[in-house]
């Protein structure tokens, strides 16, 4: 009998929430320090409209930032692989740029672009950009020499090899970068909202912390976690649909 790959994580999650609920009641932890899951569920149901409105704002920032990062980093990785001079010139700069904390850049973006959605989208973009770029470039450069020689012997140009061989072969690496970036996009958007915002889950979390509303703060954290998991799962589903031939997908079905 096959066991569903989703069953074990779901059971572990249910057990974790049950232990959390039991520990809070057994140890008599005050709700203002650590509310039980049942109280958090009630709070989410009570404030669902407020949470949903702010979730929609954050979700838009996450999706746009993530989409921009994918749209920029994947073609850039192809250019870096295709032109060695470009890689030698830009790659060290791209690596050094990652040493700058994004939370330090966020105030500058607010000064330059105001308190709207643009700074949050840019932070999400910056957080997602590098993982996608690195994984894509690694996949493009991993093509065996024998395959390159075969393509060249059949008259394929460098661009033909890139489009018809390198990119399809690099898709597992590309999706690895996309899956990593999908969770980081949520972090980036919330960091941007922390710095300056009047809407979004990051803003709602600041309000909850400022008023010592621990229940609302935990509720927002749970919604953010669900948002990241759903986005990761969406990328993974797309990977399974596009790469049924890859060994990781074949092993998952066994």
C-alpha positions as CSV (number, residue, x, y, z in Angstrom):
1,X,0.0,0.0,0.0
2,X,1.5,3.3,-1.1
3,X,1.7,6.1,1.5
4,X,0.9,9.6,0.3
5,X,3.9,11.9,0.5
6,X,1.7,14.6,2.0
7,X,0.3,12.4,4.7
8,X,3.3,12.2,7.1
9,X,3.9,16.0,7.1
10,X,0.2,16.6,7.7
11,X,0.1,14.2,10.6
12,X,3.3,15.8,12.1
13,X,1.7,19.2,11.8
14,X,-1.5,18.0,13.5
15,X,0.5,16.4,16.2
16,X,2.5,19.6,16.7
17,X,-0.6,21.7,17.1
18,X,-2.1,19.2,19.5
19,X,1.0,19.2,21.6
20,X,1.0,23.0,21.5
21,X,-2.7,23.1,22.7
22,X,-2.0,20.5,25.4
23,X,1.1,22.2,26.7
24,X,-0.6,25.6,27.0
25,X,-3.5,24.2,29.0
26,X,-1.3,21.8,31.1
27,X,1.3,24.4,32.0
28,X,-1.3,27.1,32.3
29,X,0.5,29.5,30.1
30,X,-1.3,32.8,29.9
31,X,-2.9,33.5,26.5
32,X,-1.1,36.9,26.3
33,X,2.2,35.0,26.3
34,X,1.4,32.0,24.2
35,X,-2.2,31.6,22.9
36,X,-3.3,28.0,22.0
37,X,-4.1,27.1,18.4
38,X,-7.8,26.9,19.2
39,X,-7.7,30.6,20.3
40,X,-5.7,31.5,17.2
41,X,-8.2,29.8,14.9
42,X,-11.0,31.7,16.6
43,X,-9.1,35.0,16.2
44,X,-8.5,34.3,12.5
45,X,-12.2,33.6,12.1
46,X,-13.1,36.8,14.0
47,X,-10.8,39.1,12.1
48,X,-10.9,37.2,8.8
49,X,-11.8,40.3,6.8
50,X,-9.0,42.4,8.2
51,X,-6.5,39.6,7.7
52,X,-7.8,38.9,4.2
53,X,-7.6,42.5,3.1
54,X,-4.0,42.8,4.3
55,X,-3.1,39.4,2.9
56,X,-4.2,40.4,-0.5
57,X,-1.9,43.5,-0.4
58,X,1.1,41.4,0.7
59,X,0.3,38.6,-1.8
60,X,0.4,41.0,-4.7
61,X,3.8,42.3,-3.6
62,X,5.1,38.8,-3.2
63,X,3.9,37.6,-6.6
64,X,5.0,40.7,-8.5
65,X,8.5,40.7,-6.9
66,X,8.9,36.9,-7.4
67,X,7.7,37.2,-11.0
68,X,10.1,40.0,-11.8
69,X,13.0,38.2,-10.2
70,X,12.3,35.1,-12.4
71,X,11.9,37.2,-15.5
72,X,15.2,39.1,-15.0
73,X,17.5,36.5,-13.4
74,X,16.9,33.6,-15.8
75,X,17.7,35.5,-19.0
76,X,20.6,37.2,-17.2
77,X,22.0,33.8,-16.2
78,X,21.7,32.7,-19.9
79,X,23.6,35.8,-21.0
80,X,26.3,35.2,-18.4
81,X,26.7,31.7,-19.6
82,X,26.7,32.6,-23.2
83,X,29.3,35.5,-22.9
84,X,32.2,34.6,-20.7
85,X,33.5,38.2,-20.6
86,X,30.1,39.4,-19.3
87,X,30.2,36.7,-16.6
88,X,33.8,37.7,-15.5
89,X,32.7,41.4,-15.3
90,X,29.3,41.1,-13.6
91,X,29.5,37.9,-11.5
92,X,31.8,39.3,-8.8
93,X,29.6,42.4,-8.5
94,X,26.5,40.3,-8.2
95,X,28.1,38.2,-5.4
96,X,29.3,41.3,-3.5
97,X,25.9,42.9,-3.7
98,X,24.5,40.0,-1.7
99,X,26.6,41.0,1.3
100,X,24.4,44.1,1.8
101,X,21.5,43.3,4.1
102,X,18.2,43.9,2.4
103,X,16.7,45.4,5.5
104,X,19.4,48.1,5.2
105,X,18.3,48.9,1.6
106,X,14.6,49.1,2.4
107,X,14.7,52.6,4.0
108,X,16.5,53.9,1.0
109,X,13.9,52.5,-1.3
110,X,11.1,54.1,0.8
111,X,12.9,57.5,0.5
112,X,13.3,57.0,-3.3
113,X,9.9,55.5,-4.2
114,X,7.6,56.5,-1.3
115,X,5.4,54.4,0.9
116,X,3.5,52.6,-1.9
117,X,3.9,49.1,-3.1
118,X,7.1,49.7,-5.2
119,X,9.6,49.5,-2.3
120,X,8.1,46.2,-1.1
121,X,8.1,44.7,-4.6
122,X,11.7,45.7,-5.1
123,X,12.8,44.2,-1.8
124,X,11.0,40.9,-2.7
125,X,12.7,41.1,-6.1
126,X,16.2,41.6,-4.6
127,X,15.7,38.8,-2.1
128,X,14.6,36.3,-4.9
129,X,16.9,37.4,-7.6
130,X,20.2,35.8,-6.5
131,X,19.0,32.3,-5.7
132,X,17.3,32.0,-9.1
133,X,20.3,33.4,-10.8
134,X,22.8,31.1,-9.1
135,X,20.8,27.9,-9.6
136,X,20.0,28.8,-13.2
137,X,23.7,29.6,-14.0
138,X,24.8,26.3,-12.4
139,X,22.4,24.3,-14.4
140,X,23.4,26.0,-17.7
141,X,27.1,25.4,-17.0
142,X,26.6,21.8,-16.1
143,X,26.0,20.5,-19.6
144,X,28.5,17.6,-20.3
145,X,31.3,18.3,-22.8
146,X,30.2,15.3,-24.9
147,X,26.8,16.8,-25.4
148,X,28.3,20.1,-26.5
149,X,30.6,18.3,-28.9
150,X,27.7,16.4,-30.3
151,X,25.7,19.5,-30.8
152,X,28.6,21.3,-32.5
153,X,29.3,18.3,-34.8
154,X,25.6,18.5,-35.9
155,X,26.0,22.2,-36.8
156,X,24.3,23.8,-33.8
157,X,25.3,27.3,-33.0
158,X,25.9,28.6,-29.5
159,X,22.4,30.0,-29.3
160,X,20.9,26.8,-30.7
161,X,22.7,24.8,-28.0
162,X,21.6,27.3,-25.3
163,X,17.9,27.3,-26.3
164,X,17.4,23.7,-27.4
165,X,19.8,21.8,-25.0
166,X,21.2,23.9,-22.1
167,X,17.9,25.5,-20.9
168,X,15.8,22.3,-21.1
169,X,18.7,20.4,-19.3
170,X,18.9,23.2,-16.7
171,X,15.2,23.2,-15.8
172,X,15.6,21.1,-12.6
173,X,18.2,23.7,-11.4
174,X,15.9,26.6,-12.4
175,X,13.0,25.1,-10.5
176,X,15.2,24.6,-7.4
177,X,16.1,28.3,-7.4
178,X,12.4,29.2,-8.0
179,X,11.3,27.1,-5.0
180,X,13.9,28.7,-2.7
181,X,12.9,32.1,-3.9
182,X,9.2,31.4,-3.5
183,X,9.6,31.4,0.3
184,X,12.1,34.2,0.4
185,X,9.6,36.5,-1.5
186,X,7.3,36.5,1.4
187,X,10.2,37.5,3.7
188,X,11.2,40.3,1.4
189,X,7.7,41.8,1.1
190,X,7.2,41.7,4.9
191,X,10.6,43.4,5.4
192,X,9.6,46.1,3.1
193,X,6.3,46.6,5.0
194,X,8.1,46.7,8.3
195,X,10.1,49.7,7.1
196,X,7.3,51.8,5.8
197,X,3.7,50.8,5.1
198,X,0.1,51.4,6.1
199,X,-1.2,48.2,4.6
200,X,-0.2,44.5,4.4
201,X,0.5,41.7,6.8
202,X,3.8,43.3,7.8
203,X,2.0,46.5,8.8
204,X,-0.6,44.4,10.7
205,X,2.1,42.6,12.5
206,X,3.7,45.8,13.6
207,X,0.3,47.1,14.9
208,X,-0.3,43.8,16.7
209,X,3.2,44.0,18.4
210,X,2.8,47.7,19.3
211,X,-0.5,47.0,21.0
212,X,0.7,43.8,22.6
213,X,-1.9,41.8,20.8
214,X,-0.1,38.5,20.8
215,X,-3.1,36.6,19.4
216,X,-3.3,38.7,16.3
217,X,0.5,38.6,15.9
218,X,0.5,34.8,15.9
219,X,-2.5,34.7,13.5
220,X,-0.6,36.9,11.1
221,X,2.5,34.7,11.3
222,X,0.4,31.6,10.6
223,X,-1.1,33.3,7.5
224,X,2.4,34.3,6.3
225,X,3.6,30.8,6.7
226,X,0.6,29.4,4.8
227,X,1.2,31.9,2.0
228,X,4.8,30.8,1.6
229,X,3.9,27.1,1.7
230,X,1.2,27.6,-0.9
231,X,3.5,29.5,-3.3
232,X,6.2,26.8,-2.8
233,X,3.6,24.1,-3.6
234,X,2.5,26.0,-6.7
235,X,6.0,26.1,-8.0
236,X,6.5,22.4,-7.2
237,X,3.3,21.5,-9.0
238,X,4.4,23.4,-12.1
239,X,7.8,21.6,-11.9
240,X,6.0,18.2,-11.8
241,X,3.8,19.2,-14.8
242,X,6.8,20.4,-16.9
243,X,9.4,17.8,-15.8
244,X,7.8,14.4,-15.5
245,X,10.9,12.9,-17.1
246,X,13.3,14.1,-14.4
247,X,14.7,11.5,-12.0
248,X,13.4,13.3,-8.9
249,X,9.8,13.1,-10.2
250,X,10.2,9.5,-11.1
251,X,11.4,8.6,-7.6
252,X,8.6,10.6,-6.0
253,X,6.1,8.4,-7.9
254,X,7.6,5.1,-6.8
